[in-house]
Amino acid sequence: MVVATLPNFRLTSQTDPRPLPRWRFLREDIDGGDLFEASDVEPGAGRQELELLALVRGLESLDVPSRLSLFTASRYVQQGLVFGLQDWRQNGWCWESFGTLVPIKHVDLWQRVDHALQYHQLHETNLFADFRSRGSAGCGQLADPTVRVHRLNVRRIEPAWETVRHMAI
């Protein structure tokens, strides 16, 4: 039996809400060393929406099922991946607030993340400090993702990616 190995990527997402709301991601092929970077301005978007957009666009830039290490400065994204995504899906994309089920914010983006994670294996998330100098051009200077503040291992969301892996054999 031949076992297909998934390509390994490091995905770094970053946002900068001022002066123009901007998201950015950097995708690094750990095995081959290739780099891909994308960024854009999203007028009217808030910080949480930008953080999710950076993640969504990074995940959607992968054209084959992959194994990922995520580096983000966003506690919102990290905690959503680790503690919220599976429960939100089971509760119809709602969370409980004082005994009442309330729709989650940015449900369309979280659903896109959930869909992408059906194909990709997210094996860890790393929270890093997003240190920028005062004179920095914001997203023009990517913070160093090797400066780790906190690391959480992500529990496997769904085993669907294994089905895709076996189909590729």
Contacts in CASP RR format, 6 or more apart in sequence:
PFRMAT RR
TARGET T0000
AUTHOR 0000-0000-0000
METHOD contacts of the structure
MODEL  1
MVVATLPNFRLTSQTDPRPLPRWRFLREDIDGGDLFEASDVEPGAGRQEL
ELLALVRGLESLDVPSRLSLFTASRYVQQGLVFGLQDWRQNGWCWESFGT
LVPIKHVDLWQRVDHALQYHQLHETNLFADFRSRGSAGCGQLADPTVRVH
RLNVRRIEPAWETVRHMAI
1 169 0 8 1.000
2 169 0 8 1.000
3 169 0 8 1.000
4 165 0 8 1.000
4 168 0 8 1.000
4 169 0 8 1.000
6 65 0 8 1.000
6 66 0 8 1.000
6 67 0 8 1.000
6 121 0 8 1.000
6 165 0 8 1.000
7 29 0 8 1.000
7 31 0 8 1.000
7 64 0 8 1.000
7 66 0 8 1.000
7 67 0 8 1.000
8 29 0 8 1.000
8 30 0 8 1.000
8 31 0 8 1.000
8 66 0 8 1.000
8 67 0 8 1.000
8 68 0 8 1.000
8 69 0 8 1.000
9 27 0 8 1.000
9 28 0 8 1.000
9 29 0 8 1.000
9 30 0 8 1.000
9 62 0 8 1.000
9 66 0 8 1.000
9 67 0 8 1.000
9 68 0 8 1.000
9 69 0 8 1.000
10 27 0 8 1.000
10 28 0 8 1.000
10 30 0 8 1.000
10 68 0 8 1.000
10 69 0 8 1.000
10 71 0 8 1.000
10 145 0 8 1.000
11 25 0 8 1.000
11 26 0 8 1.000
11 27 0 8 1.000
11 28 0 8 1.000
11 55 0 8 1.000
11 58 0 8 1.000
11 59 0 8 1.000
11 68 0 8 1.000
11 69 0 8 1.000
11 70 0 8 1.000
11 71 0 8 1.000
12 25 0 8 1.000
12 26 0 8 1.000
12 27 0 8 1.000
12 28 0 8 1.000
12 70 0 8 1.000
12 71 0 8 1.000
12 72 0 8 1.000
12 142 0 8 1.000
12 145 0 8 1.000
13 23 0 8 1.000
13 24 0 8 1.000
13 25 0 8 1.000
13 51 0 8 1.000
13 54 0 8 1.000
13 55 0 8 1.000
13 58 0 8 1.000
13 70 0 8 1.000
13 71 0 8 1.000
13 72 0 8 1.000
13 74 0 8 1.000
13 77 0 8 1.000
14 23 0 8 1.000
14 24 0 8 1.000
14 25 0 8 1.000
14 26 0 8 1.000
14 54 0 8 1.000
14 72 0 8 1.000
14 73 0 8 1.000
14 130 0 8 1.000
14 139 0 8 1.000
14 142 0 8 1.000
14 143 0 8 1.000
15 21 0 8 1.000
15 22 0 8 1.000
15 23 0 8 1.000
15 24 0 8 1.000
15 47 0 8 1.000
15 50 0 8 1.000
15 51 0 8 1.000
15 53 0 8 1.000
15 54 0 8 1.000
15 73 0 8 1.000
15 74 0 8 1.000
15 139 0 8 1.000
16 22 0 8 1.000
16 24 0 8 1.000
16 50 0 8 1.000
16 138 0 8 1.000
16 139 0 8 1.000
17 45 0 8 1.000
17 46 0 8 1.000
17 47 0 8 1.000
17 50 0 8 1.000
20 41 0 8 1.000
20 43 0 8 1.000
21 41 0 8 1.000
21 42 0 8 1.000
21 43 0 8 1.000
21 44 0 8 1.000
21 45 0 8 1.000
21 46 0 8 1.000
21 50 0 8 1.000
22 39 0 8 1.000
22 40 0 8 1.000
22 41 0 8 1.000
22 42 0 8 1.000
22 50 0 8 1.000
22 138 0 8 1.000
22 139 0 8 1.000
23 39 0 8 1.000
23 40 0 8 1.000
23 42 0 8 1.000
23 45 0 8 1.000
23 50 0 8 1.000
23 51 0 8 1.000
23 53 0 8 1.000
23 54 0 8 1.000
23 57 0 8 1.000
23 139 0 8 1.000
24 37 0 8 1.000
24 38 0 8 1.000
24 39 0 8 1.000
24 54 0 8 1.000
24 139 0 8 1.000
24 140 0 8 1.000
24 142 0 8 1.000
25 37 0 8 1.000
25 38 0 8 1.000
25 39 0 8 1.000
25 54 0 8 1.000
25 55 0 8 1.000
25 57 0 8 1.000
25 58 0 8 1.000
25 61 0 8 1.000
26 35 0 8 1.000
26 36 0 8 1.000
26 37 0 8 1.000
26 142 0 8 1.000
27 35 0 8 1.000
27 36 0 8 1.000
27 37 0 8 1.000
27 58 0 8 1.000
27 61 0 8 1.000
27 62 0 8 1.000
28 34 0 8 1.000
28 35 0 8 1.000
28 36 0 8 1.000
29 35 0 8 1.000
30 69 0 8 1.000
36 61 0 8 1.000
38 57 0 8 1.000
38 58 0 8 1.000
38 61 0 8 1.000
39 139 0 8 1.000
39 140 0 8 1.000
40 57 0 8 1.000
42 49 0 8 1.000
42 50 0 8 1.000
42 53 0 8 1.000
45 53 0 8 1.000
47 76 0 8 1.000
48 74 0 8 1.000
48 76 0 8 1.000
48 105 0 8 1.000
48 106 0 8 1.000
49 106 0 8 1.000
49 109 0 8 1.000
51 72 0 8 1.000
51 74 0 8 1.000
51 76 0 8 1.000
51 77 0 8 1.000
52 77 0 8 1.000
52 106 0 8 1.000
52 109 0 8 1.000
52 110 0 8 1.000
52 113 0 8 1.000
53 109 0 8 1.000
54 72 0 8 1.000
55 70 0 8 1.000
55 72 0 8 1.000
55 77 0 8 1.000
55 113 0 8 1.000
56 109 0 8 1.000
56 112 0 8 1.000
56 113 0 8 1.000
56 116 0 8 1.000
59 68 0 8 1.000
59 112 0 8 1.000
59 113 0 8 1.000
59 116 0 8 1.000
59 117 0 8 1.000
59 120 0 8 1.000
60 112 0 8 1.000
60 116 0 8 1.000
62 68 0 8 1.000
62 116 0 8 1.000
62 119 0 8 1.000
62 120 0 8 1.000
65 119 0 8 1.000
65 120 0 8 1.000
65 121 0 8 1.000
65 161 0 8 1.000
65 164 0 8 1.000
65 165 0 8 1.000
65 168 0 8 1.000
66 120 0 8 1.000
66 121 0 8 1.000
67 120 0 8 1.000
67 121 0 8 1.000
67 123 0 8 1.000
68 120 0 8 1.000
68 121 0 8 1.000
68 122 0 8 1.000
68 123 0 8 1.000
69 123 0 8 1.000
69 124 0 8 1.000
69 125 0 8 1.000
69 126 0 8 1.000
70 78 0 8 1.000
70 81 0 8 1.000
70 122 0 8 1.000
70 124 0 8 1.000
70 125 0 8 1.000
70 126 0 8 1.000
71 125 0 8 1.000
71 126 0 8 1.000
71 128 0 8 1.000
71 145 0 8 1.000
72 78 0 8 1.000
72 125 0 8 1.000
72 126 0 8 1.000
72 127 0 8 1.000
72 128 0 8 1.000
73 127 0 8 1.000
73 128 0 8 1.000
73 129 0 8 1.000
73 130 0 8 1.000
73 143 0 8 1.000
74 127 0 8 1.000
75 127 0 8 1.000
77 125 0 8 1.000
78 125 0 8 1.000
78 127 0 8 1.000
78 152 0 8 1.000
80 110 0 8 1.000
81 113 0 8 1.000
81 122 0 8 1.000
81 125 0 8 1.000
81 154 0 8 1.000
81 157 0 8 1.000
82 125 0 8 1.000
82 152 0 8 1.000
82 154 0 8 1.000
82 155 0 8 1.000
84 95 0 8 1.000
85 110 0 8 1.000
85 113 0 8 1.000
85 114 0 8 1.000
85 117 0 8 1.000
85 157 0 8 1.000
86 155 0 8 1.000
86 157 0 8 1.000
86 158 0 8 1.000
87 95 0 8 1.000
88 94 0 8 1.000
88 95 0 8 1.000
88 104 0 8 1.000
88 110 0 8 1.000
89 114 0 8 1.000
91 101 0 8 1.000
93 103 0 8 1.000
93 104 0 8 1.000
93 107 0 8 1.000
93 110 0 8 1.000
93 111 0 8 1.000
94 101 0 8 1.000
94 102 0 8 1.000
94 103 0 8 1.000
94 104 0 8 1.000
95 101 0 8 1.000
95 102 0 8 1.000
95 104 0 8 1.000
96 102 0 8 1.000
104 110 0 8 1.000
114 157 0 8 1.000
117 157 0 8 1.000
117 158 0 8 1.000
117 161 0 8 1.000
118 158 0 8 1.000
118 160 0 8 1.000
118 161 0 8 1.000
118 164 0 8 1.000
119 160 0 8 1.000
119 161 0 8 1.000
119 164 0 8 1.000
120 161 0 8 1.000
121 156 0 8 1.000
121 161 0 8 1.000
122 154 0 8 1.000
122 157 0 8 1.000
123 153 0 8 1.000
123 154 0 8 1.000
124 151 0 8 1.000
124 152 0 8 1.000
124 153 0 8 1.000
124 154 0 8 1.000
125 151 0 8 1.000
125 152 0 8 1.000
125 153 0 8 1.000
125 154 0 8 1.000
126 145 0 8 1.000
126 148 0 8 1.000
126 150 0 8 1.000
126 151 0 8 1.000
127 148 0 8 1.000
127 149 0 8 1.000
127 150 0 8 1.000
127 151 0 8 1.000
127 152 0 8 1.000
128 143 0 8 1.000
128 144 0 8 1.000
128 145 0 8 1.000
128 146 0 8 1.000
128 147 0 8 1.000
128 148 0 8 1.000
128 149 0 8 1.000
129 143 0 8 1.000
129 147 0 8 1.000
129 149 0 8 1.000
130 143 0 8 1.000
131 143 0 8 1.000
131 144 0 8 1.000
131 147 0 8 1.000
132 138 0 8 1.000
132 141 0 8 1.000
132 143 0 8 1.000
133 141 0 8 1.000
END
